[in-house]
């Protein structure tokens, strides 16, 4: 009689011997034949799995799926693996759906790209997608930051929002925001800029203002100071237009030296020459309004 996991063989030849049962089978002491183990058990007894095949782990059954078995082999969850004989499953690398060890992926999750030579999974860049497996990243539709496929957007890029259908936003496609609108790339809806703002990066951060308004620290301010390019408030100038000087006491913008306002800039009127210190009349005398008759260097 043979011991457990061995059966008597070569009886007819007269040289009977005990031979071990092959993998996935077992025998009790004295059995004439080997009996198959439950699926995925490499070695077992009549009541329990002992060693599991690769990508399976030993677990206690939740119900009587295997009659009288106290331990069974169950498949590793997606994204995990085991070697033959491991008691528990281990995590694959990030982005792997299946793998042979902790660094060698065989298939990837959605929105990851498979590198066959390196056996790695790399996440697709924003605006690209993949269908998993061993597929490569492909571009989403225009304006999409993320998508399920090249037709269905899940989120929109900055300054794009979900398309309007019957005045309601609908997932699926992203359209460019209109004038005086913005999208931060998180809410996926185009939102109006603040009042009198033509372009903005957020509702309260303007980058371009409507006419008769000046931009000050991201806000469009009505400006009543003549020749002021940037007002802090309606009547307080922060910076004057080019060539004008700001008088902080009177809070007005004026021309320096004896320059005059000509076509909304500081300069010299017709008949005068700029000598970099002021406007010089044709007679060559600084600050002279008119020259004496028949004289080229005397002021009248």
Buried (B, 14 or more C-beta within 10 A) or exposed (E): EBEEBBBBBEEEEEEEEEEBBEEBBBBEEEBEEBEEBBEBBBBBBEEBBBBBBBBBBBBEBEEEEBEEBEBBBBBBEEBBBBEEEBEEBBEBBEBBBBBBEEEBBBBBBBBBBBEEEEBBBBBBEEBBBBEBBBBEBBEBBEBBBBBBEEEBBBBBBEBBBBBEEEEEBEEBBBBBBEEBBBBBBEEBBBBEBBEBBBBBBBBEBBBEBEEEBBBBEBBBBBBEBBBBBBBBEEEBBBBBBEBBBBEEEEEBBBBEBBBBBBEEBBBBEEEBEEEEEBBBBEBBBEEBEEBEEEEEEEBE
